[in-house]
C-alpha cells in the first residue's frame, strides 16, 4: 500500500494495522536470534558441567 492511500482514508485503522505489522516484522529477527543465543548458551553451559 502506498502512503497516499493510507493518508486519504477517513479511518486510520488500516494505517495502525500497517504500523503494527512493521513493528512485528522488525522485532521477530531479534527474538529469533535471542532465542538461538540462549539455546547455545544453555548447551555450552551443560557441556562444561559434564567435563
C-alpha positions in Angstrom: 0.0 0.0 0.0 1.2 3.4 -0.8 1.3 6.3 1.7 -1.3 8.3 -0.2 -3.9 5.6 0.2 -3.2 5.4 3.9 -3.4 9.1 4.4 -6.5 9.7 2.4 -8.6 7.1 4.3 -11.0 8.6 6.8 -10.5 5.8 9.3 -6.9 5.3 10.5 -7.4 1.6 11.3 -5.5 0.5 8.2 -2.6 2.7 9.0 -2.5 1.4 12.5 -2.5 -2.1 11.2 0.3 -1.4 8.8 2.4 0.2 11.6 1.8 -2.8 13.9 2.8 -5.2 11.1 6.1 -3.2 10.6 6.8 -3.4 14.3 6.3 -7.1 14.4 8.5 -7.6 11.3 11.2 -5.6 12.9 11.0 -7.5 16.2 10.9 -11.1 15.0 14.5 -11.4 13.9 15.7 -10.1 17.3 13.5 -12.5 19.1 14.7 -15.4 17.0 18.4 -14.5 17.4 18.0 -14.0 21.1 16.3 -17.4 21.5 19.0 -19.1 19.4 21.7 -17.4 21.6 20.0 -18.5 24.8 19.8 -22.1 23.5 23.5 -22.1 22.6 24.4 -20.6 25.9 22.5 -23.3 27.8 24.0 -26.0 25.6 27.6 -24.7 26.2 26.9 -24.4 30.0 25.7 -28.0 30.0 28.7 -29.2 28.1 31.1 -27.6 30.6 29.3 -29.2 33.6 29.7 -32.6 32.1 33.5 -32.3 31.8 
